[in-house]
């Protein structure tokens, strides 16, 4: 009787040890894990010894695969400086990703660009910076607030310094000074 029970228990254990391939593959997460992770970072970008940009983020993940990229899953802040080290503009977003080979950076989820020199604010949910073309653009709703009023658009395109840009299907209210009609 004891021998029968031992045989039944051993047989049950052999069949109970069947491995589900989906379960096994779920443990193989190497592709999902970043190659490098950093917390509470500040990165300074300079050109010819002059500080141009300061990047601040609470978390950075770097992935070194066929298409390497850096991800900012908890958001980022970019500060842009003039030649006297004054902050001239700022970009904040709740998520960012930078594709290293393509030289594209995407920011999304509550994107705000503040131009302190022009006293302008641009709000949107998604912006792409094409470093090769030196342009930034969005294909979603944008709001541009200036001292003269508020303009809305269904996207925009601009040079990377936001010196000249174009709203797509613009609409809004702008105050015009009567003295400027002369």
Phi and psi in degrees as a GROMACS rama.xvg file:
@    title "Ramachandran Plot"
@    xaxis  label "Phi"
@    yaxis  label "Psi"
@TYPE xy
-62.0439  -38.1701  UNK-2
-63.3128  -38.4714  UNK-3
-66.0281  -41.6855  UNK-4
-65.2309  -42.3498  UNK-5
-62.7151  -41.8402  UNK-6
-64.6982  -42.6204  UNK-7
-65.7061  -43.5228  UNK-8
-63.8258  -44.4171  UNK-9
-64.5799  -40.6895  UNK-10
-65.0509  -43.4149  UNK-11
-61.6852  -42.2114  UNK-12
-65.0138  -36.9021  UNK-13
-63.8941  -43.0158  UNK-14
-77.9464  -25.0178  UNK-15
-75.6127  -15.3522  UNK-16
-88.9145  17.9287  UNK-17
-65.2812  131.417  UNK-18
-97.1095  123.146  UNK-19
-80.4766  121.826  UNK-20
-60.6774  -34.1406  UNK-21
-65.2437  -39.1716  UNK-22
-66.2077  -42.5019  UNK-23
-64.2363  -44.365  UNK-24
-65.1164  -27.8336  UNK-25
-66.867  -22.8255  UNK-26
-79.6815  -17.7036  UNK-27
-88.6781  82.2577  UNK-28
-106.964  19.7852  UNK-29
-55.1061  -35.6725  UNK-30
-69.9363  -24.605  UNK-31
-91.2599  -18.3136  UNK-32
-85.3335  138.688  UNK-33
-69.9209  152.032  UNK-34
-74.297  -30.8216  UNK-35
-140.746  144.43  UNK-36
-135.848  139.562  UNK-37
-137.339  147.102  UNK-38
-120.193  149.014  UNK-39
49.0297  63.8212  UNK-40
-99.2454  153.189  UNK-41
-136.913  121.488  UNK-42
-121.254  131.792  UNK-43
-105.101  127.917  UNK-44
-106.481  126.921  UNK-45
-129.053  160.826  UNK-46
-136.314  121.577  UNK-47
54.0295  38.8356  UNK-48
83.4979  -2.11226  UNK-49
-102.098  128.724  UNK-50
-69.5983  126.223  UNK-51
-106.496  -45.9178  UNK-52
-140.296  143.538  UNK-53
-122.215  123.895  UNK-54
-104.437  129.239  UNK-55
-125.932  131.228  UNK-56
-153.354  148.546  UNK-57
-81.8616  -17.1244  UNK-58
-156.512  136.619  UNK-59
-130.353  132.976  UNK-60
-121.74  130.319  UNK-61
-111.823  131.572  UNK-62
-117.199  123.026  UNK-63
-108.508  78.7687  UNK-64
-119.26  -158.752  UNK-65
-58.1087  -34.8771  UNK-66
-120.742  80.0968  UNK-67
-62.1573  143.015  UNK-68
-152.017  160.669  UNK-69
-116.385  133.35  UNK-70
-118.268  142.162  UNK-71
-118.518  78.8895  UNK-72
-68.0422  -19.2829  UNK-73
-108.297  16.6002  UNK-74
95.334  175.686  UNK-75
-156.81  162.601  UNK-76
-132.142  129.727  UNK-77
-115.92  126.908  UNK-78
-109.856  128.397  UNK-79
-108.305  131.01  UNK-80
-109.488  151.002  UNK-81
-90.2962  -175.256  UNK-82
-67.6475  -17.5971  UNK-83
-97.5599  12.0153  UNK-84
68.4249  22.7162  UNK-85
-88.0692  142.025  UNK-86
-72.7501  116.751  UNK-87
-95.6613  -27.4011  UNK-88
-155.912  164.376  UNK-89
-143.234  141.651  UNK-90
-123.557  132.131  UNK-91
-128.585  147.5  UNK-92
-156.878  155.029  UNK-93
-85.5938  -8.40467  UNK-94
-154.624  144.646  UNK-95
-149.074  151.551  UNK-96
-146.356  137.471  UNK-97
-124.156  116.623  UNK-98
-87.5874  111.751  UNK-99
-67.9911  -44.9438  UNK-100
-71.4993  -41.8845  UNK-101
-74.8948  -18.2491  UNK-102
57.3416  46.492  UNK-103
-120.749  139.664  UNK-104
-125.513  132.85  UNK-105
-116.31  135.759  UNK-106
-127.434  145.105  UNK-107
-154.548  170.064  UNK-108
72.3136  93.1803  UNK-109
61.6829  58.5189  UNK-110
-83.1325  128.834  UNK-111
-131.141  124.904  UNK-112
-114.02  121.315  UNK-113
-112.583  121.733  UNK-114
-102.316  103.979  UNK-115
-70.9152  -31.3544  UNK-116
-68.449  -39.6229  UNK-117
-96.5021  -4.94475  UNK-118
55.1605  52.4032  UNK-119
-126.94  149.474  UNK-120
-131.267  133.749  UNK-121
-117.477  125.8  UNK-122
-117.65  136.019  UNK-123
-161.604  -179.256  UNK-124
-108.682  -7.97502  UNK-125
-160.747  129.488  UNK-126
-137.415  142.443  UNK-127
-118.852  131.842  UNK-128
-109.418  113.966  UNK-129
-95.1044  103  UNK-130
-69.3586  -30.6395  UNK-131
-66.5798  -43.103  UNK-132
-87.961  -8.02603  UNK-133
56.9467  42.83  UNK-134
-131.166  157.142  UNK-135
-125.991  150.376  UNK-136
-157.507  163.795  UNK-137
-144.95  146.607  UNK-138
-116.795  19.5655  UNK-139
-124.094  173.198  UNK-140
-51.6893  134.659  UNK-141
-131.689  151.847  UNK-142
-128.309  125.688  UNK-143
-115.916  118.705  UNK-144
-109.831  124.499  UNK-145
-127.901  176.917  UNK-146
-64.1842  -24.8777  UNK-147
-86.6567  -14.1241  UNK-148
152.149  -165.974  UNK-149
-122.526  130.443  UNK-150
-119.409  146.547  UNK-151
-122.573  154.352  UNK-152
-154.98  168.492  UNK-153
-98.1944  29.3507  UNK-154
138.695  177.476  UNK-155
-160.723  164.332  UNK-156
-137.995  145.242  UNK-157
-155.918  163.419  UNK-158
-71.7661  162.211  UNK-159
-65.5483  -16.1331  UNK-160
-95.3002  1.03912  UNK-161
58.4177  27.8509  UNK-162
-74.2423  -35.6703  UNK-163
-138.583  130.783  UNK-164
-149.254  165.734  UNK-165
-129.267  124.707  UNK-166
-81.807  140.674  UNK-167
-90.9915  124.785  UNK-168
50.4581  62.9221  UNK-169
-69.9146  150.326  UNK-170
-157.703  156.647  UNK-171
149.306  -169.31  UNK-172
-123.002  127.892  UNK-173
-127.568  136.074  UNK-174
-84.7179  129.404  UNK-175
-114.592  128.936  UNK-176
-74.4841  127.046  UNK-177
-61.4747  -30.2212  UNK-178
-69.2938  -18.6967  UNK-179
-82.1387  -3.00613  UNK-180
-80.9916  -9.9572  UNK-181
